[in-house]
C-alpha cells in the first residue's frame, strides 16, 4: 500500500496504490469519485509518529520523582534526629539534676551513678552544659564514693566474707581514670586488711581444738594469701602450710585398704562405701584424716588406719544350689607405739533374704541349678549388713592420744 487519505464526503479512509495527484479514486463506503490529493513520499521504512515524545522523557520524570522523595526523606530524618537529640538533652539534664539531689541527700553512690549515666548518654561536649565542671564533679564523687566504701569494708564484721567487695573495688580503681591518684591507697588498704585477716586466722588455727577445723582454717588462709603481692604471697602460704604440717605431725592418720579376698565385691566398691565413714569417725575422735590439699604432708603421719575384707560363700539358700555370702572385715588402728585398736565385724546373708523379689523367688523354685541373679541378691544382703556393722564398730574408736 503506497498511500491513503480520508474521503472528503464520508471520512472513510481510501487506500490507493499509486497516489499521484490529479487522479481519481472511488470511495468504497459512499461510492463517491474523489480526486487523489498530493501525498508526499519518503525513502526507507521510516514513519513519523504524529504525537510521540523524546526517549528521555520518562527518565526525566523518574529523576524528578526520586529527587523529591529524597528531599522529603532527608527532611523527615532531620526532624527525627532533632527530636531524638532534644529528648536526649532533656534526659541528660534531668540526670544531672538528680545527681545533685542525691549528693545533697548524702547518697554519693546514687549521685555518681546518675552522673555516669549522663556522661555516657552525652555524644559530645555540647550535650552537657559546662562539661568541664561536670567531669570535675564526677572525679570528686568517684573518689568520695571509694573512700566511703573502703571505710565500710574495713569495719565490715564479715571479715573475709567481704573479699569479693574488696576485689571489685580494686578492679574499679584499676580501670577508672578518675581514680588513678588513689589507686595505691586502695591497694595498700586492701593489703593491710588481708594481713589482718591472716593474722587472725593464724591465731584461730593455733587455739582450735579440732584438728580438722584448724586445718581448714589454714587452707582458707592460704587462699586469702594468694591476693597479696608476690613478694609476700609465698611467705604467707608457707606460714600456714607450716601450721598445717604441725597438725598432721601430731594427729595425722593415713587410711589404707589392705589386700582382700573377694567373690563378688571389689576393693574400689568397699573404698567408695567406707572411705567417707572412716574419715568422719576418725575426725570425730580427734585424728586428722588425709586431705587432698597438701596431701604430701601425710607422708609421715603418726597414725595408720587399715581395713581388710574377706568374702566367701558359706552354706546354701533354702535347699537350693544358690550360695550364701559371708563377709569378714578386719579394722585396725596403729600409732607410734604399736596397735591401738582392732576389731573384726562380720555379716552373713539373712535367710530368707528380705531383698529378694517375687520374680527371683519364683525362679529359684522352678530352677534346680544356680541362678546368678539370686546369688547377687544374696551377696548384696550380706554387703549391706557388713557396711552397717563397720559403721557401728567405728563408733568404738579410741580418742587420739595426742588430744589429751
C-alpha positions in Angstrom: 0.0 0.0 0.0 1.5 3.3 -1.2 -0.9 5.8 0.3 -4.2 6.6 2.0 -6.4 9.6 2.6 -9.8 10.4 4.0 -12.9 10.7 1.8 -14.0 14.3 1.9 -17.6 13.2 1.8 -17.9 10.5 4.4 -14.5 10.4 6.1 -13.8 6.8 5.2 -10.1 6.0 4.6 -9.3 5.4 0.9 -6.2 3.4 0.1 -4.6 3.9 -3.3 -1.7 2.0 -4.9 -0.5 5.0 -7.0 -1.1 8.2 -5.0 -0.4 10.5 -7.9 -2.1 13.9 -7.6 -4.9 14.7 -10.1 -6.0 11.1 -10.4 -9.4 9.9 -9.1 -10.4 7.1 -6.8 -13.8 5.7 -5.7 -14.7 5.6 -2.0 -15.7 2.1 -1.1 -18.2 3.3 1.5 -20.1 6.1 -0.2 -19.2 5.2 -3.7 -18.2 8.8 -4.4 -15.5 9.5 -7.0 -12.9 11.8 -5.4 -9.7 13.3 -6.6 -6.5 12.0 -5.1 -4.7 14.7 -3.2 -0.9 15.2 -3.1 0.7 12.6 -0.9 4.4 13.1 -0.2 6.7 10.1 -0.4 9.8 9.4 1.9 12.6 6.9 1.4 13.1 3.8 3.5 10.8 2.4 6.2 10.8 5.4 8.5 7.4 6.8 9.5 7.0 9.7 11.8 4.8 9.4 14.9 2.5 12.3 14.9 2.2 12.7 18.7 5.4 10.9 20.0 7.7 12.1 22.9 11.5 12.0 23.2 13.0 8.8 24.6 14.4 10.6 27.7 11.1 12.0 28.7 10.2 9.1 31.1 13.7 9.0 32.6 13.4 12.7 33.4 10.2 12.2 35.3 11.7 9.3 37.3 14.7 11.5 38.2 12.4 14.3 39.3 10.3 11.9 41.4 13.4 10.4 43.1 14.8 13.8 43.8 11.5 14.9 45.5 11.4 11.6 47.5 15.0 12.0 48.7 14.3 15.6 49.7 11.3 14.6 51.7 13.1 11.6 53.4 16.1 13.9 54.3 13.8 16.4 55.8 12.0 13.7 57.8 15.3 12.2 59.0 16.5 15.7 60.2 13.2 16.1 62.0 13.6 12.7 63.7 17.2 13.4 64.7 16.3 16.8 66.1 13.5 15.2 68.1 15.8 12.5 69.4 18.5 15.0 70.3 16.1 17.2 72.1 14.8 14.2 74.1 18.4 13.0 74.9 19.4 16.5 76.1 16.3 16.7 78.3 17.2 13.3 79.8 20.8 14.3 80.4 19.7 17.5 82.2 17.3 15.5 84.4 20.1 13.1 85.3 22.5 15.9 86.2 19.8 17.5 88.5 19.0 14.1 90.0 22.7 13.6 90.8 22.9 16.9 92.6 19.8 16.0 94.6 21.3 12.6 95.6 24.6 14.3 96.6 22.7 16.8 98.8 21.0 13.9 100.5 24.3 12.1 101.2 23.8 9.3 98.7 27.1 9.6 96.9 26.8 6.2 95.2 23.4 7.2 93.6 24.8 10.7 92.7 27.7 9.1 90.9 25.5 6.6 89.1 23.3 9.3 87.7 26.3 11.4 86.6 27.9 8.4 84.9 24.7 7.7 83.0 24.5 11.3 81.9 28.1 11.3 80.7 27.6 8.0 78.9 24.4 9.4 77.2 26.2 12.5 76.0 27.6 12.1 72.5 29.5 15.4 72.6 30.7 18.2 74.8 27.8 20.3 73.5 25.3 17.9 75.1 26.3 18.9 78.6 26.3 22.5 79.9 29.6 23.4 81.5 31.1 20.0 80.6 34.4 20.5 82.4 32.6 21.3 85.6 30.5 18.1 85.3 33.6 16.0 84.7 35.4 17.5 87.6 32.4 16.9 89.8 32.4 13.3 88.6 36.0 12.8 89.6 35.3 14.2 93.1 32.2 12.0 93.5 34.1 8.9 92.4 36.9 9.4 95.0 34.5 10.2 97.8 32.5 7.1 97.0 35.6 4.9 97.0 36.8 6.3 100.4 33.3 5.7 101.8 33.3 2.1 100.5 36.8 1.5 102.0 35.7 2.8 105.4 32.7 0.4 105.3 34.8 -2.6 104.3 37.4 -2.0 106.9 34.8 -2.1 109.6 32.8 -5.0 108.0 32.1 -7.7 110.6 32.0 -10.4 107.9 35.8 -10.3 107.6 36.9 -12.4 104.6 33.3 -12.6 103.7 33.8 -9.1 102.2 36.7 -10.3 100.0 34.5 -10.1 96.8 33.7 -6.5 97.6 37.3 -5.7 98.1 38.3 -7.3 94.7 35.5 -5.4 92.9 36.8 -2.2 94.5 40.3 -2.9 93.4 39.2 -3.7 89.9 37.2 -0.5 89.8 40.2 1.6 90.9 42.4 -0.1 88.3 40.1 0.8 85.4 38.6 4.2 86.3 40.9 7.0 85.1 39.4 9.4 87.7 40.7 7.1 90.5 44.3 6.9 89.3 45.6 9.2 92.1 44.2 6.9 94.8 44.9 3.5 93.3 47.9 3.0 95.5 46.0 3.9 98.6 43.2 1.4 97.7 45.8 -1.4 97.2 47.6 -0.5 100.4 44.5 -0.6 102.5 43.3 -3.9 100.9 46.7 -5.5 101.6 46.6 -4.2 105.2 43.2 -5.8 105.6 44.4 -9.1 104.1 47.3 -9.2 106.6 44.9 -8.5 109.5 42.7 -11.4 108.3 45.7 -13.7 108.0 47.0 -12.9 111.5 43.5 -13.6 112.8 43.4 -16.9 111.1 46.8 -17.9 112.4 45.7 -17.2 115.9 42.4 -19.1 115.4 44.3 -22.1 113.9 46.6 -22.2 117.0 43.8 -22.3 119.5 41.4 -24.5 117.6 41.0 -27.9 119.4 39.6 -29.7 116.4 42.5 -30.5 114.1 40.2 -30.8 111.0 38.8 -27.4 111.7 42.3 -25.9 112.3 43.5 -27.5 109.0 40.5 -26.0 107.1 41.5 -22.5 108.6 45.0 -22.9 107.2 43.8 -23.9 103.8 41.4 -20.9 103.7 44.1 -18.6 104.8 46.4 -19.8 102.1 43.7 -19.0 99.6 43.5 -15.4 101.0 47.2 -15.0 100.8 47.1 -15.5 97.0 45.8 -11.9 96.8 48.9 -10.4 98.4 51.7 -9.0 96.3 54.0 -11.7 95.0 56.8 -10.6 97.4 54.6 -11.6 100.4 52.5 -14.3 98.9 54.9 -17.3 99.2 55.9 -16.5 102.7 52.2 -16.2 103.8 51.3 -19.5 102.2 54.4 -21.2 103.8 53.4 -19.8 107.2 50.0 -21.7 107.1 51.4 -24.8 105.5 53.8 -25.0 108.4 50.9 -24.8 110.9 49.1 -27.5 108.9 52.2 -29.6 108.9 52.4 -29.4 112.7 48.8 -30.6 113.0 49.5 -33.6 110.7 52.7 -34.4 112.6 50.7 -34.7 115.9 47.3 -36.1 114.8 47.6 -37.1 111.1 46.2 -40.6 110.2 46.6 -42.4 106.9 43.8 -44.7 105.8 44.9 -47.8 103.9 43.0 -50.7 102.3 44.8 -54.0 102.9 44.7 -56.7 100.2 41.4 -58.6 100.5 39.6 -61.7 99.2 36.5 -61.1 97.0 33.9 -63.3 95.4 31.7 -60.6 94.1 32.8 -57.3 95.5 35.8 -55.2 94.7 38.3 -53.1 96.6 37.0 -50.0 94.8 33.4 -50.8 95.8 34.4 -51.0 99.5 36.5 -47.9 99.3 33.5 -46.0 97.9 31.2 -47.3 100.6 33.5 -46.9 103.6 36.1 -44.2 103.0 33.9 -41.2 104.0 32.5 -43.0 107.1 36.0 -44.0 108.2 37.4 -40.4 107.8 34.3 -38.9 109.6 34.7 -41.4 112.5 38.5 -40.7 112.9 37.9 -36.9 112.7 35.3 -37.2 115.5 37.9 -38.9 117.7 40.5 -36.1 117.2 42.5 -37.6 114.4 43.3 -35.7 111.2 42.4 -37.8 108.1 44.1 -37.1 104.7 43.1 -34.1 102.8 43.5 -33.6 99.0 45.0 -30.1 99.8 48.7 -30.5 100.9 48.2 -34.3 100.7 52.0 -34.7 100.8 52.0 -33.7 104.5 50.6 -37.2 105.4 53.7 -39.0 104.2 54.9 -39.4 107.7 51.6 -39.2 109.6 51.9 -40.9 113.1 48.7 -43.0 112.9 47.6 -45.6 110.4 44.1 -47.0 110.0 43.8 -50.2 108.0 40.8 -52.3 106.8 40.8 -55.7 105.0 37.9 -57.5 103.6 37.4 -61.3 103.2 34.4 -62.6 101.2 33.5 -66.2 100.9 30.5 -68.5 100.2 29.0 -70.3 103.2 26.1 -72.6 103.0 23.1 -72.8 100.6 19.9 -70.9 100.4 16.8 -72.8 101.4 17.9 -76.2 100.0 18.8 -74.8 96.5 22.2 -74.7 94.8 22.5 -70.9 95.4 25.2 -70.0 97.9 25.0 -67.7 100.8 27.7 -65.0 101.4 29.9 -64.4 104.4 31.9 -61.2 104.7 34.5 -60.5 107.4 36.1 -57.1 107.9 39.3 -56.6 109.8 39.7 -53.0 111.1 42.8 -51.8 113.0 44.4 -48.5 114.2 48.1 -48.2 114.9 50.2 -45.4 116.4 53.8 -44.7 117.2 53.7 -47.2 120.0 52.0 -50.0 118.0 48.5 -51.2 117.6 45.9 -49.1 119.4 42.6 -50.7 118.4 41.4 -53.7 116.4 38.0 -55.3 115.6 36.6 -57.8 113.1 32.9 -57.4 112.4 31.3 -60.0 110.1 28.0 -60.5 108.3 26.1 -63.3 106.6 23.2 -63.4 104.2 19.9 -63.4 106.1 17.6 -66.4 105.4 15.1 -65.8 104.0 16.7 -62.8 102.2 14.4 -59.8 102.6 15.5 -58.1 99.4 14.6 -60.9 97.1 11.8 -60.0 94.7 8.9 -62.4 93.9 10.2 -62.9 90.4 13.6 -64.1 91.7 11.9 -66.3 94.3 9.8 -68.0 91.6 12.9 -68.6 89.5 14.5 -70.3 92.5 11.5 -72.5 93.0 11.5 -73.6 89.3 15.2 -73.9 88.7 17.3 -76.7 90.1 20.7 -75.1 89.4 22.2 -71.8 90.5 20.6 -68.5 89.5 23.2 -65.8 89.2 20.6 -63.1 89.8 19.6 -64.8 93.1 23.2 -65.1 94.2 23.7 -61.4 93.5 20.8 -60.6 95.8 22.1 -62.9 98.5 25.5 -61.2 98.3 24.1 -57.7 98.4 22.2 -58.5 101.5 25.4 -59.5 103.2 27.2 -56.5 101.9 24.6 -54.1 103.3 24.9 -55.7 106.7 28.7 -55.6 106.8 28.7 -51.9 106.0 26.3 -51.2 108.8 28.4 -53.3 111.2 31.6 -51.5 110.2 29.9 -48.1 110.9 28.9 -49.4 114.3 32.4 -50.6 115.0 33.9 -47.3 114.1 31.9 -45.7 116.9 34.2 -47.6 119.4 37.4 -46.0 118.0 39.6 -44.5 120.9 40.3 -40.8 121.2 43.5 -39.6 119.6 46.3 -39.9 122.3 47.7 -36.5 121.2 44.4 -34.8 122.1 45.0 -35.3 125.8 
